[in-house]
Amino acid sequence: MALKKLLQVAISAVSVKVVFAHQIPLGDTAEQPETWLSKYGPQIDQPFSGPLAFSHMTYSRCLEDESAQFDIAVLGMPFDTGTSYRPGARFGPYAIRSGSRRQRETRGYSLAWGNNPYEQGSKIIDCGDVPVIPFDNVLAMDQMEVAYSTLLNRPIASSQSVWAKGAQLAKDGRERPRIVSLGGDHTIVLPILRALNKQSRITHGTFFYVANEEGLVSNSSIHAGIRGKLVGLGDIENDESVGFHFIMSDDIDDHGVPAIIKRIRERVGDTPVYLSLDIDVIDPGLAPATGAPEAGGWTSREVKRIIRGLAGLNFVGADIVEVAPIYDHGMFDISWLFVTGTKAFFYS
């Protein structure tokens, strides 16, 4: 019994000794803990973490930071008070950026294009969103036009030309950066065209009738993927009278993707082109996040092929519009549209 108590005391004494042996004394002699940088290296953002910039790009508030330089800018326009049916596209820029998280410079290689758009010699940054007022459409239109003009008037970041015909198409002969806009409803195209018209001789694409009334476009524009309801044939006759040709959604079944590409290229030719891509050109079964869903649209694969087929045109700008994430609980990822469209820029 006495031996058992003695062993318990001995064990306790050893335990106490071990505990005190690991105590760190107070004072400057304490060993500093190892830092994250020294142990693990740089703080790399995971696909699901980090600031919400498109594809983990460099983010800058370019409208206020006049030192921000770029060759291609991503600019959000969260405006949806021009929609005629379902609102919600003001959340489009946020949703597009959220869907782009899986892509980054180190994971941007495309088998279809055979390259990485971030390795083509152009500096691409995310310039944030235009702080558009949601209560006054007239004021909002001016805000978007001023914002676009502000970025368009910046010098390009690269010391050498990044767009072969950039200076040739500008009124003042100076190469300017190009902007990919994230909508927002389709109304954003009008202030964009107004801004572009101040710098480029003329632009082409798919946009509003009022743009023709203001002399912002020439008689060589085209709508593609059309399938919605009309008042009557007068709508088509009116569009044709101001320079818009049509490619119906069903035409892709009858003639195929190559024929669609050929018709677009022949229509716009070698003049400056503005591409406005409404998300509802894609069938709502694949992309329900839109304010005006219409059955019978093209597939995402077809749209990607068509955009690739437009490489080499003289793109002066582009946008993705009518993205209303509230109607798509699956968070459809349309970042591929930006990537595909940006690559078309590099080959223009």
Contacts in CASP RR format, 6 or more apart in sequence:
PFRMAT RR
TARGET T0000
AUTHOR 0000-0000-0000
METHOD contacts of the structure
MODEL  1
MALKKLLQVAISAVSVKVVFAHQIPLGDTAEQPETWLSKYGPQIDQPFSG
PLAFSHMTYSRCLEDESAQFDIAVLGMPFDTGTSYRPGARFGPYAIRSGS
RRQRETRGYSLAWGNNPYEQGSKIIDCGDVPVIPFDNVLAMDQMEVAYST
LLNRPIASSQSVWAKGAQLAKDGRERPRIVSLGGDHTIVLPILRALNKQS
RITHGTFFYVANEEGLVSNSSIHAGIRGKLVGLGDIENDESVGFHFIMSD
DIDDHGVPAIIKRIRERVGDTPVYLSLDIDVIDPGLAPATGAPEAGGWTS
REVKRIIRGLAGLNFVGADIVEVAPIYDHGMFDISWLFVTGTKAFFYS
24 30 0 8 1.000
24 31 0 8 1.000
36 43 0 8 1.000
37 43 0 8 1.000
45 51 0 8 1.000
45 56 0 8 1.000
47 101 0 8 1.000
47 102 0 8 1.000
47 104 0 8 1.000
48 101 0 8 1.000
50 56 0 8 1.000
51 59 0 8 1.000
52 94 0 8 1.000
52 97 0 8 1.000
52 98 0 8 1.000
53 59 0 8 1.000
53 97 0 8 1.000
53 126 0 8 1.000
53 128 0 8 1.000
54 74 0 8 1.000
54 96 0 8 1.000
54 97 0 8 1.000
54 100 0 8 1.000
54 126 0 8 1.000
54 182 0 8 1.000
54 335 0 8 1.000
54 338 0 8 1.000
55 100 0 8 1.000
55 101 0 8 1.000
55 103 0 8 1.000
55 104 0 8 1.000
55 105 0 8 1.000
55 335 0 8 1.000
55 338 0 8 1.000
55 339 0 8 1.000
56 101 0 8 1.000
56 103 0 8 1.000
56 104 0 8 1.000
56 105 0 8 1.000
57 74 0 8 1.000
57 105 0 8 1.000
57 124 0 8 1.000
57 125 0 8 1.000
57 126 0 8 1.000
58 125 0 8 1.000
58 126 0 8 1.000
59 125 0 8 1.000
59 126 0 8 1.000
59 128 0 8 1.000
60 68 0 8 1.000
60 125 0 8 1.000
60 126 0 8 1.000
60 127 0 8 1.000
60 128 0 8 1.000
61 68 0 8 1.000
61 127 0 8 1.000
61 128 0 8 1.000
62 68 0 8 1.000
62 70 0 8 1.000
62 73 0 8 1.000
62 75 0 8 1.000
62 125 0 8 1.000
62 127 0 8 1.000
62 128 0 8 1.000
62 150 0 8 1.000
62 151 0 8 1.000
62 154 0 8 1.000
63 127 0 8 1.000
63 130 0 8 1.000
63 147 0 8 1.000
63 150 0 8 1.000
63 151 0 8 1.000
68 125 0 8 1.000
68 127 0 8 1.000
68 154 0 8 1.000
69 123 0 8 1.000
69 154 0 8 1.000
69 155 0 8 1.000
69 156 0 8 1.000
69 157 0 8 1.000
70 123 0 8 1.000
70 124 0 8 1.000
70 125 0 8 1.000
70 127 0 8 1.000
70 154 0 8 1.000
70 156 0 8 1.000
70 157 0 8 1.000
70 177 0 8 1.000
71 121 0 8 1.000
71 122 0 8 1.000
71 123 0 8 1.000
71 124 0 8 1.000
71 156 0 8 1.000
71 157 0 8 1.000
71 158 0 8 1.000
71 162 0 8 1.000
71 177 0 8 1.000
71 178 0 8 1.000
72 122 0 8 1.000
72 123 0 8 1.000
72 124 0 8 1.000
72 177 0 8 1.000
72 178 0 8 1.000
72 179 0 8 1.000
72 180 0 8 1.000
72 342 0 8 1.000
72 345 0 8 1.000
73 124 0 8 1.000
73 125 0 8 1.000
73 126 0 8 1.000
73 127 0 8 1.000
73 151 0 8 1.000
73 177 0 8 1.000
73 178 0 8 1.000
73 179 0 8 1.000
73 180 0 8 1.000
74 124 0 8 1.000
74 125 0 8 1.000
74 126 0 8 1.000
74 127 0 8 1.000
74 128 0 8 1.000
74 179 0 8 1.000
74 180 0 8 1.000
74 182 0 8 1.000
74 338 0 8 1.000
75 127 0 8 1.000
75 128 0 8 1.000
75 129 0 8 1.000
75 130 0 8 1.000
75 147 0 8 1.000
75 148 0 8 1.000
75 151 0 8 1.000
75 179 0 8 1.000
75 180 0 8 1.000
75 181 0 8 1.000
75 182 0 8 1.000
76 93 0 8 1.000
76 127 0 8 1.000
76 128 0 8 1.000
76 129 0 8 1.000
76 130 0 8 1.000
76 181 0 8 1.000
76 182 0 8 1.000
76 183 0 8 1.000
76 184 0 8 1.000
77 93 0 8 1.000
77 129 0 8 1.000
77 130 0 8 1.000
77 132 0 8 1.000
77 144 0 8 1.000
77 147 0 8 1.000
77 181 0 8 1.000
77 182 0 8 1.000
77 183 0 8 1.000
77 184 0 8 1.000
77 188 0 8 1.000
77 319 0 8 1.000
78 89 0 8 1.000
78 90 0 8 1.000
78 91 0 8 1.000
78 92 0 8 1.000
78 93 0 8 1.000
78 94 0 8 1.000
78 129 0 8 1.000
78 130 0 8 1.000
78 132 0 8 1.000
78 183 0 8 1.000
78 184 0 8 1.000
79 89 0 8 1.000
79 90 0 8 1.000
79 130 0 8 1.000
79 132 0 8 1.000
79 134 0 8 1.000
79 140 0 8 1.000
79 144 0 8 1.000
79 183 0 8 1.000
79 184 0 8 1.000
79 185 0 8 1.000
79 187 0 8 1.000
79 188 0 8 1.000
80 87 0 8 1.000
80 88 0 8 1.000
80 89 0 8 1.000
80 90 0 8 1.000
80 184 0 8 1.000
80 185 0 8 1.000
80 324 0 8 1.000
81 87 0 8 1.000
81 134 0 8 1.000
81 135 0 8 1.000
81 137 0 8 1.000
81 140 0 8 1.000
81 185 0 8 1.000
82 137 0 8 1.000
82 185 0 8 1.000
82 187 0 8 1.000
83 89 0 8 1.000
83 185 0 8 1.000
83 187 0 8 1.000
83 291 0 8 1.000
83 292 0 8 1.000
83 322 0 8 1.000
84 292 0 8 1.000
85 291 0 8 1.000
85 292 0 8 1.000
86 290 0 8 1.000
86 291 0 8 1.000
86 292 0 8 1.000
86 324 0 8 1.000
86 327 0 8 1.000
87 291 0 8 1.000
87 324 0 8 1.000
88 291 0 8 1.000
88 324 0 8 1.000
88 325 0 8 1.000
88 326 0 8 1.000
89 183 0 8 1.000
89 184 0 8 1.000
89 185 0 8 1.000
89 290 0 8 1.000
89 291 0 8 1.000
89 321 0 8 1.000
89 322 0 8 1.000
89 323 0 8 1.000
89 324 0 8 1.000
90 132 0 8 1.000
90 134 0 8 1.000
90 184 0 8 1.000
91 323 0 8 1.000
91 324 0 8 1.000
91 325 0 8 1.000
91 326 0 8 1.000
92 182 0 8 1.000
92 183 0 8 1.000
92 184 0 8 1.000
92 289 0 8 1.000
92 323 0 8 1.000
92 324 0 8 1.000
92 325 0 8 1.000
93 128 0 8 1.000
93 129 0 8 1.000
93 182 0 8 1.000
93 183 0 8 1.000
93 184 0 8 1.000
93 323 0 8 1.000
94 325 0 8 1.000
95 289 0 8 1.000
95 323 0 8 1.000
95 325 0 8 1.000
95 331 0 8 1.000
96 182 0 8 1.000
96 183 0 8 1.000
96 320 0 8 1.000
96 323 0 8 1.000
96 334 0 8 1.000
96 335 0 8 1.000
96 338 0 8 1.000
97 126 0 8 1.000
97 182 0 8 1.000
98 331 0 8 1.000
99 331 0 8 1.000
99 333 0 8 1.000
99 334 0 8 1.000
99 335 0 8 1.000
100 333 0 8 1.000
100 335 0 8 1.000
100 338 0 8 1.000
102 333 0 8 1.000
102 335 0 8 1.000
103 335 0 8 1.000
103 339 0 8 1.000
105 116 0 8 1.000
105 118 0 8 1.000
105 119 0 8 1.000
108 116 0 8 1.000
108 117 0 8 1.000
108 118 0 8 1.000
108 339 0 8 1.000
109 115 0 8 1.000
109 116 0 8 1.000
110 116 0 8 1.000
110 117 0 8 1.000
110 339 0 8 1.000
110 343 0 8 1.000
112 304 0 8 1.000
112 308 0 8 1.000
113 308 0 8 1.000
113 343 0 8 1.000
115 343 0 8 1.000
117 124 0 8 1.000
117 339 0 8 1.000
117 342 0 8 1.000
117 343 0 8 1.000
117 346 0 8 1.000
118 124 0 8 1.000
120 346 0 8 1.000
121 158 0 8 1.000
121 162 0 8 1.000
122 158 0 8 1.000
122 162 0 8 1.000
122 345 0 8 1.000
122 346 0 8 1.000
123 157 0 8 1.000
123 158 0 8 1.000
124 342 0 8 1.000
127 151 0 8 1.000
130 143 0 8 1.000
130 144 0 8 1.000
130 147 0 8 1.000
131 143 0 8 1.000
132 140 0 8 1.000
132 143 0 8 1.000
132 144 0 8 1.000
133 139 0 8 1.000
133 140 0 8 1.000
133 143 0 8 1.000
134 140 0 8 1.000
137 187 0 8 1.000
141 187 0 8 1.000
141 190 0 8 1.000
141 191 0 8 1.000
142 191 0 8 1.000
144 188 0 8 1.000
144 191 0 8 1.000
144 192 0 8 1.000
145 191 0 8 1.000
145 192 0 8 1.000
145 194 0 8 1.000
145 195 0 8 1.000
148 179 0 8 1.000
148 181 0 8 1.000
148 191 0 8 1.000
148 192 0 8 1.000
148 195 0 8 1.000
148 196 0 8 1.000
149 195 0 8 1.000
149 198 0 8 1.000
151 177 0 8 1.000
151 179 0 8 1.000
152 176 0 8 1.000
152 177 0 8 1.000
152 179 0 8 1.000
152 195 0 8 1.000
152 196 0 8 1.000
152 199 0 8 1.000
153 176 0 8 1.000
153 199 0 8 1.000
154 176 0 8 1.000
154 177 0 8 1.000
156 162 0 8 1.000
156 175 0 8 1.000
156 176 0 8 1.000
156 177 0 8 1.000
157 177 0 8 1.000
161 167 0 8 1.000
161 175 0 8 1.000
162 175 0 8 1.000
163 175 0 8 1.000
163 178 0 8 1.000
163 345 0 8 1.000
163 348 0 8 1.000
164 348 0 8 1.000
165 314 0 8 1.000
165 348 0 8 1.000
166 175 0 8 1.000
166 176 0 8 1.000
167 173 0 8 1.000
167 174 0 8 1.000
167 175 0 8 1.000
169 200 0 8 1.000
169 201 0 8 1.000
169 272 0 8 1.000
169 314 0 8 1.000
169 316 0 8 1.000
170 176 0 8 1.000
170 199 0 8 1.000
170 200 0 8 1.000
171 198 0 8 1.000
171 199 0 8 1.000
171 200 0 8 1.000
171 201 0 8 1.000
172 199 0 8 1.000
176 199 0 8 1.000
178 315 0 8 1.000
178 316 0 8 1.000
178 317 0 8 1.000
178 318 0 8 1.000
178 345 0 8 1.000
179 192 0 8 1.000
179 317 0 8 1.000
180 317 0 8 1.000
180 318 0 8 1.000
180 319 0 8 1.000
180 320 0 8 1.000
180 338 0 8 1.000
180 341 0 8 1.000
180 342 0 8 1.000
180 345 0 8 1.000
181 188 0 8 1.000
181 192 0 8 1.000
181 317 0 8 1.000
181 318 0 8 1.000
181 319 0 8 1.000
181 320 0 8 1.000
181 321 0 8 1.000
182 319 0 8 1.000
182 320 0 8 1.000
182 323 0 8 1.000
182 338 0 8 1.000
183 319 0 8 1.000
183 320 0 8 1.000
183 321 0 8 1.000
183 322 0 8 1.000
183 323 0 8 1.000
184 321 0 8 1.000
184 322 0 8 1.000
184 323 0 8 1.000
185 291 0 8 1.000
185 321 0 8 1.000
185 322 0 8 1.000
186 207 0 8 1.000
186 208 0 8 1.000
186 276 0 8 1.000
186 278 0 8 1.000
186 321 0 8 1.000
186 322 0 8 1.000
187 208 0 8 1.000
188 319 0 8 1.000
188 321 0 8 1.000
189 207 0 8 1.000
189 208 0 8 1.000
189 211 0 8 1.000
189 274 0 8 1.000
189 276 0 8 1.000
189 319 0 8 1.000
189 321 0 8 1.000
190 207 0 8 1.000
190 208 0 8 1.000
190 210 0 8 1.000
190 211 0 8 1.000
192 274 0 8 1.000
192 317 0 8 1.000
192 319 0 8 1.000
193 203 0 8 1.000
193 207 0 8 1.000
193 211 0 8 1.000
193 216 0 8 1.000
193 217 0 8 1.000
193 274 0 8 1.000
194 214 0 8 1.000
194 216 0 8 1.000
196 203 0 8 1.000
196 216 0 8 1.000
196 274 0 8 1.000
196 316 0 8 1.000
196 317 0 8 1.000
197 203 0 8 1.000
197 214 0 8 1.000
197 215 0 8 1.000
197 216 0 8 1.000
200 272 0 8 1.000
200 316 0 8 1.000
201 272 0 8 1.000
202 216 0 8 1.000
202 217 0 8 1.000
202 218 0 8 1.000
202 271 0 8 1.000
202 272 0 8 1.000
203 216 0 8 1.000
203 217 0 8 1.000
203 272 0 8 1.000
203 273 0 8 1.000
203 274 0 8 1.000
203 316 0 8 1.000
203 317 0 8 1.000
204 217 0 8 1.000
204 218 0 8 1.000
204 220 0 8 1.000
204 221 0 8 1.000
204 222 0 8 1.000
204 268 0 8 1.000
204 271 0 8 1.000
204 272 0 8 1.000
204 273 0 8 1.000
204 274 0 8 1.000
205 217 0 8 1.000
205 221 0 8 1.000
205 222 0 8 1.000
205 268 0 8 1.000
205 273 0 8 1.000
205 274 0 8 1.000
205 275 0 8 1.000
205 276 0 8 1.000
206 221 0 8 1.000
206 222 0 8 1.000
206 223 0 8 1.000
206 224 0 8 1.000
206 244 0 8 1.000
206 275 0 8 1.000
206 276 0 8 1.000
206 278 0 8 1.000
207 217 0 8 1.000
207 221 0 8 1.000
207 274 0 8 1.000
207 276 0 8 1.000
209 238 0 8 1.000
209 239 0 8 1.000
209 242 0 8 1.000
211 217 0 8 1.000
212 221 0 8 1.000
212 242 0 8 1.000
212 243 0 8 1.000
217 243 0 8 1.000
218 243 0 8 1.000
218 271 0 8 1.000
219 242 0 8 1.000
219 243 0 8 1.000
220 243 0 8 1.000
220 267 0 8 1.000
220 268 0 8 1.000
220 269 0 8 1.000
220 271 0 8 1.000
221 243 0 8 1.000
221 244 0 8 1.000
221 245 0 8 1.000
221 267 0 8 1.000
221 268 0 8 1.000
222 244 0 8 1.000
222 245 0 8 1.000
222 246 0 8 1.000
222 247 0 8 1.000
222 263 0 8 1.000
222 264 0 8 1.000
222 267 0 8 1.000
222 268 0 8 1.000
223 239 0 8 1.000
223 244 0 8 1.000
223 245 0 8 1.000
223 246 0 8 1.000
223 247 0 8 1.000
224 247 0 8 1.000
224 260 0 8 1.000
224 264 0 8 1.000
224 281 0 8 1.000
224 306 0 8 1.000
225 247 0 8 1.000
225 248 0 8 1.000
225 249 0 8 1.000
225 251 0 8 1.000
225 252 0 8 1.000
225 281 0 8 1.000
225 297 0 8 1.000
225 298 0 8 1.000
226 246 0 8 1.000
226 247 0 8 1.000
226 248 0 8 1.000
226 249 0 8 1.000
227 248 0 8 1.000
227 249 0 8 1.000
227 250 0 8 1.000
227 294 0 8 1.000
227 296 0 8 1.000
227 297 0 8 1.000
228 294 0 8 1.000
230 236 0 8 1.000
236 246 0 8 1.000
239 246 0 8 1.000
240 246 0 8 1.000
245 263 0 8 1.000
245 267 0 8 1.000
247 260 0 8 1.000
247 263 0 8 1.000
247 264 0 8 1.000
249 281 0 8 1.000
249 296 0 8 1.000
249 297 0 8 1.000
249 298 0 8 1.000
251 259 0 8 1.000
251 260 0 8 1.000
252 260 0 8 1.000
252 298 0 8 1.000
252 302 0 8 1.000
257 302 0 8 1.000
257 305 0 8 1.000
257 306 0 8 1.000
260 306 0 8 1.000
261 305 0 8 1.000
261 306 0 8 1.000
261 309 0 8 1.000
261 310 0 8 1.000
264 306 0 8 1.000
264 310 0 8 1.000
265 309 0 8 1.000
265 310 0 8 1.000
265 313 0 8 1.000
268 313 0 8 1.000
269 313 0 8 1.000
270 313 0 8 1.000
270 314 0 8 1.000
271 314 0 8 1.000
272 314 0 8 1.000
272 315 0 8 1.000
272 316 0 8 1.000
273 313 0 8 1.000
273 314 0 8 1.000
273 315 0 8 1.000
273 316 0 8 1.000
273 317 0 8 1.000
274 315 0 8 1.000
274 316 0 8 1.000
274 317 0 8 1.000
274 318 0 8 1.000
275 307 0 8 1.000
275 310 0 8 1.000
275 315 0 8 1.000
275 317 0 8 1.000
275 318 0 8 1.000
275 319 0 8 1.000
275 341 0 8 1.000
275 344 0 8 1.000
276 318 0 8 1.000
276 319 0 8 1.000
276 321 0 8 1.000
277 303 0 8 1.000
277 307 0 8 1.000
277 318 0 8 1.000
277 319 0 8 1.000
277 320 0 8 1.000
277 321 0 8 1.000
277 337 0 8 1.000
278 290 0 8 1.000
278 321 0 8 1.000
278 322 0 8 1.000
279 287 0 8 1.000
279 289 0 8 1.000
279 290 0 8 1.000
279 320 0 8 1.000
279 321 0 8 1.000
279 322 0 8 1.000
279 323 0 8 1.000
279 334 0 8 1.000
279 337 0 8 1.000
280 287 0 8 1.000
280 290 0 8 1.000
280 291 0 8 1.000
280 292 0 8 1.000
280 293 0 8 1.000
280 294 0 8 1.000
280 322 0 8 1.000
281 297 0 8 1.000
281 298 0 8 1.000
281 303 0 8 1.000
282 297 0 8 1.000
282 298 0 8 1.000
282 299 0 8 1.000
282 300 0 8 1.000
282 303 0 8 1.000
283 295 0 8 1.000
283 296 0 8 1.000
283 297 0 8 1.000
283 298 0 8 1.000
283 299 0 8 1.000
284 290 0 8 1.000
284 293 0 8 1.000
284 294 0 8 1.000
284 295 0 8 1.000
284 297 0 8 1.000
286 299 0 8 1.000
286 300 0 8 1.000
286 332 0 8 1.000
287 300 0 8 1.000
287 328 0 8 1.000
287 332 0 8 1.000
287 334 0 8 1.000
288 327 0 8 1.000
288 328 0 8 1.000
288 332 0 8 1.000
289 323 0 8 1.000
289 324 0 8 1.000
289 325 0 8 1.000
289 326 0 8 1.000
289 327 0 8 1.000
289 328 0 8 1.000
289 332 0 8 1.000
290 322 0 8 1.000
290 323 0 8 1.000
290 324 0 8 1.000
290 327 0 8 1.000
291 322 0 8 1.000
291 324 0 8 1.000
291 327 0 8 1.000
292 322 0 8 1.000
293 327 0 8 1.000
298 306 0 8 1.000
300 336 0 8 1.000
303 337 0 8 1.000
304 336 0 8 1.000
304 337 0 8 1.000
304 340 0 8 1.000
307 337 0 8 1.000
307 340 0 8 1.000
307 341 0 8 1.000
307 344 0 8 1.000
308 340 0 8 1.000
308 343 0 8 1.000
308 344 0 8 1.000
309 344 0 8 1.000
310 344 0 8 1.000
311 343 0 8 1.000
311 344 0 8 1.000
311 346 0 8 1.000
311 347 0 8 1.000
311 348 0 8 1.000
312 344 0 8 1.000
312 347 0 8 1.000
312 348 0 8 1.000
313 344 0 8 1.000
313 348 0 8 1.000
314 348 0 8 1.000
315 344 0 8 1.000
315 345 0 8 1.000
315 348 0 8 1.000
317 345 0 8 1.000
318 341 0 8 1.000
318 344 0 8 1.000
318 345 0 8 1.000
320 334 0 8 1.000
320 337 0 8 1.000
320 338 0 8 1.000
323 334 0 8 1.000
325 331 0 8 1.000
END
